[in-house]
Amino acid sequence: MDGFELNKIMFAVLGSILVVMLVSFVSELIFYQSTPEVAGYSIEVPDAEVADAGAEEEMVSVLDLLATADVAAGEAAVRACTSCHSFNEGGPDGVGPHLWGVLNRAKGGIDGFNYSSAMEEVGAAGEVWGFEELDGFLANPRGYLSGTTMGFAGVRDVEDRADILAYLNSLQAEPLDLSTVSATQ
């Protein structure tokens, strides 16, 4: 191989490197991105709206909604609960206790059912399941009774809970007149 051939090969290699460098430089000029001072995105959330939304939800009491609650909607809402609970009079206990006559029943009050120690403690203290207690438990079982073994996230909507409570009220020998129940009593 003579010197001329060697020069052509070297020129081709150096020329290729130069072309790649020029393309890189030009592409940086065309597609330039400045580095932000703070990484990520800042999303402005007004604190007043969040506080107002929570306050509005808390103002509605489930007791005030019971008079207009829909028993059929409550029955439909508890269908998911039938995997653990029975709703029939004299029905068997499952993973959870039967719920026939649960209103005004002592907490942890079914003999022979294996309640959590937390439920047994409140039952031993004489607590009973009223509308407000059932509402709190339905909204957030573990928040209402720390130590409960009920593995359920809760029902967020207060109207859905009112429908469920109306249905549970109907599961008694003598259901209460829901038109007489209110939070202002």
N, C-alpha and C positions, 0 to 999 in steps of 0.2 A: 504494500500500500504506500502510495507516495504522499507527500505533504499536503497536496491539494485535496485529496480525499479526506484526510484527517481534519483539515480546516472546515470542510463542508459538514462533517459529522458534529464537530464542536459548535459550529454556527447554528446547526439545527437544534442542538440541546439547549444552548444559551438563548436562542431565539424563542424556543418554547417556554422557557422559564420567564423570559421577559414578557411574553404575551399573557401568561397566567397572572403575573404580577399587575400588569396594566388592567386586565379585566377585573381583578379584585379591587384595585384602586377606584376604577370608574364605578363599579357596582356599589362601593361604599358611599361614593358621592351621590349616586342616584337614590339609593335606599337607606339614607342616613336615619338613625333612630337615636334620639337623645336619651340619656339615662335619667330616670326620674329621681328626684331628691329622696322620696320615700317610696319604698316598694309596696305594691298592692294598690287597692282602690279604697277610697274613703267614701262611705255612704252616710249621708246625713239623715238621722232619724230624730224627729222632734220628740222630746220626752213627754210633752204635755198630751199628745194624742195617745200614746201608749197608756199613760196613767188614766186618761178619761175612758178609754175602751174597757179597762179592767174595772173601773168604778161603775160603769154602766151595767156591766154584767153582774156585779155583786149586788146592785140595787134590786134586781129581780129575784124575789124569793120563790122557791119552789112551792111554798105553802099558798102563795097568792095564785099560782097557776093550777092548783089541784081542782078547783071548781070547774075549770074548762078543759081539764085533761081528758085525753082520749084513751079509754080502756083498751080498745082494739089495737091502737097504735102501740100501747104498752105491751100487749100480748105479742105483737109482732116483734117488738124490740128485744124481748127476752128469749126468743128462739135460739139465739146463740148460747144462752145460758143453760139450755137443756142438756148439754154435754156433761155438765157437772151437777146440776140441780134438778129436782123433781118439783112440779108445781101442782100435782094432784093431791086431793085430800087423802091422807094415809099413804101417800107415795113413799117410795124407798129413798133413803139417803144415798147419794152418790159420792163423788169426790167432795162435793159440798153438801150441806144439809138440805132437806126438803124445805121449800119456801111457802107451803100452804100455811096460812095463819101466822106468818112471820111478824106482822104488825102487832105491836104491844106484847110480843113474846120476849122473854128474858134473853139477853145476849148469851150465846153459848148454852141455850136452854134445852137442847134435845138430848135426852139421856142416851148414852151409848155411842154418840157421835164423837169422833176424835178431833176436837177443836184444837187450835193453836193455843199455846200457853197465854198469849196476849188476850185472846177471846175469852178464855176461861177466867182470867183475872177480872175483866170488866163484868162478866156475868156474875162472878162471886160478889162483886161490889154492888150488885142489884140493878145494873143498868138494863134498860129494855130498848127494843127497836121501835122508835117513834118515826114519824115522817121526817123530821130534821136529821135524826141519826141515820136513817136509811139513805137519805139524800147525800149526806156527807160520805157515807161508805160507798155509795154508787159512783160519786164523783171521783174519788181517789181512795181506794181501799187501804193502800199502804200508808198514805198520808193521814187518813182518818184514824187508823189503828196500827201503829207501828208494831211490827212483829207478826201481823196476820200472814197466813199462808195462802190467802186467796191471790192467785196469779192472774189478775185482771187489771188492765190499765185504767179503767174507769170510763164513765159516760160524761163527756164534756158539756153537752147541750142541756141547759136547765129544763127546757120544754120536754126533751126526751126523758129526762129523769122524772118529771111530773107525770108523764104518761105511764112510765114503769111503776111509779108509786100508786097511781090510780088502779093499775092492774093488780098489784100486790094487795091493795085494799079489797079488791073484789074476791080475793082468795081467802075469805073468812066466812065463818058461819053467819056472822052479822056484820056486814061491811058498814063502815062509817059513812055518814052523809058528808061528802066532800065539799058541798056548798057552804058548810058551816066552818070549814077550816081556813084560817088565814094567818098571815104573819103578824097582823096588827093586834091579835088577841093577847 
